[in-house]
Each structure stands twice: as C-alpha cells, then as structure tokens.
C-alpha cells in the first residue's frame, strides 16, 4: 500500500474531513445544426470536441508561395535578421518562440452580444505554413469554437493587426462567459503590426487599414474581396438559409488578412534593418525616431543622418530636428546648432518654438553669443504670441518664462563678466 493511501486510511479511521475536490460543472453539449451537411459541401470539415461542434478549413502553403511582393519563406530571413542584430526591439521575434498569426471575424464591433464567428490561425510547419480557420456552427456552439482555438494550451507569440486592441480582448470577453467549463485562458505575447505600421508610416499614409497597406506597400490587390462590414450579415444569412457559399468568401477575406500579416512583417523588418531610399524622408525619419525612443542612439542617428544627407531641407526638417537632440546629447553643440537651424523653417509651429528655445540655450550657455541667443528668444516670443493652440493661461505662462530668459540675456550683454 502506498504512503498516500495509508494516510487516507488513517484519516478515515480518525474521522477526518474529506478533502473537497473542486470540479467543473458538467457541460451539456448543444445539438448539431440542421444545415451541417450543406456547409460541408462548401469545403468545411466538422470537428467535434467536449463542448460541441465547429467547422474547420485548412490550407497549406509552401515556402515559395508568393503573396504580393514576397515569398512566404522570406519570413524566416526576417527572423534571422533580428537574431543577428544587437537590437532588442519590441517588434523582434526569435526562432525560439512558437509563432501564430491570428485574426477574427465578429458579428459586430463591440458589446455583450457580439460573438466571434471565425477564428483564423496561420502557423509555420516544417515545409511551409498552414492556415486553419474555425467557423462557429451556431451561437450555441461558441464554447466549442473557443476551445478549438487552443489558446488554453502553452503560451505563444501572437501576431495580429489591431489584435491587441480588438481581436484578443474580444476573445477574452467571450471566454469569460464560458469560464465555468473551459480551461483557463493562457497569457500570450502580443505583437500588433498595426502599432508598428503607425510608427513607420505616420503622416505618409491617409489610411492605416490593412487593405491600404497591402496596395501601397506590399504589392497585393485583392480581387473579388467582400467588404469587411458585410461579414456579419453574410454569416447571419448562412445560419438562416443553411447555405455557406457566400460565407466562404468571408473565409477568403480572413485568409488574405493572415497572409498579409506575414508579408507586412517581412517588409517592416527590411525597413527597420536596412535603409530603403525608395521610401519617403518622413518614413525613414519615423524609423530613426522609433529607434531614438527605444534609446538605440547609433541606429537612430544612422537613419536620421541618411535622411539629411539624401533629401533636401524641405523634406528633412523633422530628421534635422531629432538629429539635433542626439548631437546635443553627445556634446556636439556646433553640429546640433547647425541641425536645429536647418530644421527651423520646415517644422510646424510647436516644434519651431522648441527649436528657438534650444538655439537660445546653446548660444547662451555653450557659445556665449548673447546677441544670437536674444534673437532666437525674440523669435520664440513672437511665435508664442501668434500661436492659436495655446489658451490664455498657457500663453501667459510661456511668455513669462521666455521674457525671464530675455531679461537675463540682456543683462549679460550689458554687464558681461570679467
């Protein structure tokens, strides 16, 4: 008899209380929808689990499959670039991570009644990529759909487009409704490619929708795609009519979304790893600023310096602006002053005020050229006076600060030390 069994027998003899074992309540599986056979005729395969039934579609892609400008195999080249770099960038992923591209289609945008009716997953295999799509058979089978996603298994790195703000929170909220029955949802690392897209192409693209990025940057234009806002209507009609032919178009829409996530990651990595002069000065400046925000000074200066070298002042004002702060931080005051002066006439007013302030500081404290410092102080005061974006209190407070500098400079000019 084992040691544990002896202890249990002893507890019974002594009249000890039985340990309470927490068990999940029994789940009553819903019935199969009547149209199941009709949906199977459209290429969907039923998958049964402990919580009901879900429909599945799978597609395999070889590494040489081309989507827009890129073969899918270039995704591994992108990971290798990050592994060889010395940059711990939030966008970077490694071969050690289990990677999964994730996208959903829902019956609405927000609200308690909004359900996920399609979960699309794309993962790497030994010789390519496999797309797996799970379709909600009907609202009663929601727990089966969530369970089949396998997000309750080991942690992964999930790559999405706006998934951190929409897809994943939506999945979490639906999971909570079934938490009495489902295994606990795991925490996963999230890499949201919408965030990187906004950082890289800020002020260069009018729309940040994935379809816009596909056409403008990834060389892919959809043919026969359904508008995203029609997806919930099409799903509702498929349940009502039992006909899934039009619903398959929603699955193609989801498929293209996922494939584009791979090529977007490839393209973004190339921009973050190598200078591409076919991109605009603003895009390269955005990359330089991103590296600067992450405290990677060398990479930041490399991008910003390239912009100022390759583009004229009318296009490189922001690059000069950020570069000047890097140069000032390194004690390169002459270079910083030159960069600030080159930036001055090509910036919006807020940044012009900031530049005049920085030039006044440098000319006062580093060069001891008080007349020039006064000139930049007067320029800043004039900009503040004419600025429309400050309220009265803000404007008066700023003017007071700048007038204090002006009086100090005038005193230094009249009563120089020594």
Secondary structure by P-SEA (a helix, b strand, c coil): ccaaaaaaaaaaaaccccbbbbbccbbbbbccccaaaaaaaabbbbbbcccccbbbbbbbbccccccccccccaaaaaaaaaaacccccccccccccbbbbbbbcccccccccccccbbbbbbbcccbbbbbbbbcccccaaaaaaaaccccccccccccccccccaaaaaaaaaaaaccccccbbbbbbbbaaaaaaaacccccccccaaaaaaacccccccccccccaaaaaaaaaaacccaaaaaaaaaaaaaaaaaaaaaaaaaaaaaccccccccaaaaaaaaaaaaaacaaaaaaaaaaaaaacccccccaaaaaaaaaaaaaacaaaaaaaaaaaacccccaaaaaaaaaaaaaaaaccccaaaaaaaaaaaaaaaaaacccccaaaaaaaaaaaaaaaaaaaaaaacccc
